[in-house]
């Protein structure tokens, strides 16, 4: 019985840690990219909203744009991510993006920061 409780506890903690890491990554990307502002609470909410958008909408968009994405060698995926970031900023109070170019740079910075966090997490 203790093993089951311990497993559930570690899974819950893993979700919370990933949520906090995503919020920190959003905060760091907002700090780096000009034209993006976010409050700490909005970063926590944006992490959930971006996670939901990436889980629900992004796969559909990637499949629908697959031929163009192949022609652009995957650059269109960055544009899709920027669009999702703009959508999240519209939905989360305290998260503001000045322009599409800021959203594009934010999406690129967020992808690089998440990549670094994932490298750190696996080693």
Buried (B, 14 or more C-beta within 10 A) or exposed (E): EEEEEEEEEEEEEEEEEBBEBBBBBBBBBBEBBEBBBBBEEBBBBBBBBBBEBBEEBBEEBBEEBEEEBEEEEEEBBBBBBBBBBBBBBEBBEBBBBEEBEBBBBBBBBBBEBBEEBEEEEEE
